[in-house]
Amino acid sequence: MNILFVGDVFGSAGRRIVREHLGHIRSTHSVDLTVINAENAAGGFGVTPQLAEELFDLGADVLTTGNHVWDKRELIDYMNAAPADSQERGRRVLRPANLQPGLPGHGVFEGVTQGGVPFAVIDLMGRVFMNGTNDPFHASNALLAGVKAKVIVVDFHAEATSEKVAMGWHLDGRVTAVLGTHTHIPTADERVLPGGTAYQTDVGMSGPYDSVIGVERDLVLNKFLTGMPGKFEAAKGNPKMCAALITCDPDTGRATRIQRIMLGE
């Protein structure tokens, strides 16, 4: 079974490069499950229902998010439109599962691929240098106790590399993949851990790389040089799609391979 995980889609440039490459990657590698982190799809800040629909139309099965999940308030109604036992598209947009109790949306989606393989996607957010989250390690334990599928993909949206590496070891042998997002810089440490969990500290941004993690570089440089606040705008130059391709045993959920992908125009 092949799983494609696409890193943070940033702005119009990110959406364009994903539109250019997603179809042929899914076809060439016979991808069974496609997960996309979409939390920066709307100009770098959040994702709208319309943009979520566009990504689903391109072939996404599940969309994950992170700290920008509430930036577009209209997403809340979209996420809550489907009942908890539904597989409608709104239900397939996740927010971090370890946010405060009672917030809108869902942090886990369980479904079945077109080939009949049960799967689960879990969205978690780190606590180091991040706000508004509960302990992701204990949250993952509680979530996995209720998941029946063997194939489980975890998007760990976190700032600190140490926290991401720790989560990889914490979940090794219990999930198919732990894939880091949020920092927008792809790391070269993809590997299959001893227990059969595919791991990468950060998959990288799918967006403009002639930028500062997606933002127009002059705007960011001005803030660093002067200390003055300013409005950030999404850059557009040199877009690249970053993703991870994982191969696993559908019966056990154990990963056998992970490949780093970075494609330009």
C-alpha positions in Angstrom: 0.0 0.0 0.0 1.3 3.4 -0.9 0.6 6.6 1.0 1.3 10.1 -0.2 1.6 12.9 2.4 2.0 16.4 1.0 3.6 19.1 3.2 2.0 22.5 4.2 0.4 24.0 1.1 1.2 27.7 1.2 -0.8 30.3 -0.7 -1.7 30.3 -4.4 1.9 29.2 -5.4 1.5 26.1 -3.3 -1.9 25.3 -4.6 -0.6 25.7 -8.2 2.4 23.4 -7.7 0.3 20.8 -6.0 -2.2 21.0 -8.9 0.7 20.5 -11.4 2.2 17.4 -9.7 -0.4 15.6 -7.6 -2.1 13.7 -10.3 0.9 12.3 -12.0 2.6 11.3 -8.7 -0.6 9.5 -7.5 -0.8 7.7 -10.9 2.9 6.8 -11.2 3.2 5.5 -7.7 -0.2 3.8 -7.5 -1.1 5.9 -4.4 -3.8 4.4 -2.3 -4.1 7.2 0.3 -3.4 10.9 -0.1 -3.1 13.2 2.9 -2.4 17.0 2.5 -1.6 19.5 5.2 -3.7 22.5 4.0 -3.5 25.0 6.9 -1.7 27.6 4.9 -3.6 27.2 1.7 -5.5 30.5 1.9 -2.8 33.1 1.4 -0.6 31.5 4.1 -3.2 31.7 6.8 -5.8 29.0 7.1 -8.0 27.2 4.6 -11.4 28.0 3.3 -14.2 25.5 2.4 -13.7 26.3 -1.3 -10.0 25.6 -1.2 -10.6 22.4 0.7 -13.0 21.3 -2.0 -10.4 22.1 -4.6 -7.8 19.9 -2.9 -10.3 17.1 -2.5 -11.1 17.4 -6.2 -7.4 17.0 -7.0 -7.3 13.7 -5.1 -6.8 14.4 -1.4 -8.5 11.9 0.9 -7.9 13.8 4.2 -6.7 17.3 4.9 -4.8 18.1 8.1 -4.2 21.5 9.7 -2.4 23.1 12.7 -2.1 26.4 14.5 -3.7 28.3 11.7 -6.9 26.1 11.6 -9.1 28.9 12.9 -7.8 31.7 10.7 -10.8 31.3 8.3 -13.8 31.2 10.5 -16.0 29.8 7.7 -14.1 26.5 8.0 -15.8 25.8 11.3 -19.3 25.3 9.8 -17.8 23.2 7.0 -16.0 20.9 9.5 -19.1 20.5 11.6 -21.6 20.0 8.8 -21.1 16.3 8.7 -22.1 14.1 11.6 -19.4 12.3 13.5 -20.0 8.9 11.8 -20.0 10.5 8.3 -17.3 10.3 5.7 -18.4 13.5 3.9 -15.7 16.0 3.0 -16.2 18.3 5.9 -15.5 15.5 8.3 -12.2 14.8 6.4 -10.7 18.2 7.3 -9.0 17.7 10.7 -7.8 20.1 13.4 -5.2 19.1 16.0 -6.8 16.5 18.3 -5.0 17.8 21.4 -6.6 21.2 21.4 -8.7 22.2 24.4 -11.8 20.0 24.9 -15.1 21.1 23.3 -13.7 23.0 20.3 -15.2 22.5 16.9 -14.1 19.8 14.5 -12.4 16.5 14.8 -8.7 15.4 15.3 -9.1 11.9 13.9 -10.6 10.5 10.7 -11.1 6.8 10.1 -12.0 5.6 6.6 -11.5 2.9 4.0 -9.5 3.3 0.8 -11.0 2.5 -2.6 -9.1 -0.8 -2.4 -10.9 -1.7 0.8 -8.1 -1.0 3.3 -9.2 0.6 6.6 -7.0 3.6 7.6 -6.9 6.4 10.2 -5.3 9.9 10.0 -4.5 11.6 13.3 -3.7 15.3 13.6 -1.6 16.4 16.6 0.2 19.7 17.5 3.3 20.1 19.6 3.6 22.1 22.9 7.2 23.3 22.7 7.1 27.0 21.5 3.4 26.5 20.7 0.2 27.7 22.4 -3.2 26.3 23.2 -2.4 22.6 23.1 -2.6 19.7 25.6 0.1 17.1 26.0 0.4 15.4 22.5 2.1 12.3 23.9 -0.7 11.3 26.3 -3.3 12.4 23.7 -1.8 10.0 21.2 -2.0 7.2 23.7 -5.7 7.9 24.3 -6.5 8.3 20.6 -4.8 5.1 19.5 -6.8 3.1 22.1 -9.9 3.9 20.1 -8.5 3.4 16.6 -9.2 0.0 14.9 -7.3 0.5 11.7 -3.8 -0.9 11.3 -2.7 1.8 8.8 -2.4 5.0 10.8 -0.8 8.2 9.6 0.1 10.9 12.1 0.7 14.6 11.2 2.7 16.1 14.0 2.5 19.9 13.6 5.3 21.1 15.8 8.0 23.6 16.1 10.8 21.8 18.0 12.8 19.1 16.2 13.4 17.4 19.5 9.7 17.1 20.2 9.1 15.7 16.8 11.9 13.1 17.1 10.6 12.1 20.5 7.1 11.6 19.1 8.5 9.4 16.4 10.1 7.1 19.0 7.0 7.3 21.2 4.8 6.0 18.4 7.3 3.6 16.7 5.6 0.3 16.1 2.2 1.7 16.9 1.5 3.7 13.7 2.5 3.6 10.1 4.0 7.0 9.8 4.8 10.1 11.9 5.3 13.1 9.6 6.3 16.5 10.8 4.8 19.7 9.5 4.8 23.4 10.5 8.4 24.6 10.1 8.2 24.6 6.2 11.8 23.4 5.8 12.2 19.8 4.5 14.5 17.7 6.6 16.7 14.9 5.2 16.2 12.4 8.0 13.5 10.2 6.5 13.8 6.7 7.7 11.8 3.6 8.8 12.2 3.2 12.6 13.0 -0.2 14.1 9.3 -0.9 15.0 8.1 -0.2 11.4 7.1 3.4 11.6 8.1 5.7 8.8 9.4 9.0 10.1 10.5 12.5 8.8 11.0 15.5 11.1 9.5 17.9 8.6 8.1 17.1 5.2 8.6 20.7 4.0 6.3 23.3 2.5 4.6 23.0 -0.8 4.9 26.6 -1.8 7.2 29.4 -2.8 10.9 28.8 -1.8 12.1 32.3 -2.9 10.7 33.5 0.4 11.1 33.3 4.2 9.1 30.1 4.9 6.4 31.2 2.4 6.3 34.9 3.1 7.6 37.7 0.9 11.2 38.0 2.0 11.5 41.8 2.0 8.6 42.0 4.5 10.3 39.6 6.9 13.7 41.2 6.5 12.3 44.5 7.3 10.8 43.2 10.6 14.2 41.6 11.5 16.1 44.7 10.7 13.8 47.3 12.2 11.7 45.5 14.8 8.6 47.2 13.3 5.4 45.1 12.8 4.0 44.8 9.3 1.5 42.8 7.3 2.9 39.6 5.9 2.0 38.5 2.4 2.5 35.1 0.7 5.3 35.0 -1.8 5.0 33.4 -5.3 8.5 32.7 -6.6 10.1 29.3 -7.2 7.2 27.1 -6.0 8.1 23.5 -5.0 5.9 20.6 -3.9 7.3 18.7 -0.9 5.9 15.3 0.0 6.7 11.9 1.5 5.8 8.6 -0.1 5.4 5.7 2.3 5.0 2.1 1.4 3.5 -0.2 4.0 2.0 -3.6 4.6 -1.8 -3.0 4.7 -2.4 -6.0 6.9 0.0 -5.0 9.7 0.4 -1.2 9.1 4.2 -1.6 9.3 6.1 0.7 6.9 8.8 -0.7 4.7 9.9 2.4 2.8 9.8 6.2 2.9 10.9 8.4 0.1 11.3 12.2 0.2 9.9 14.2 -2.7 10.6 17.7 -3.9 9.4 18.9 -7.3 9.6 22.3 -8.9 7.7 23.7 -11.9 
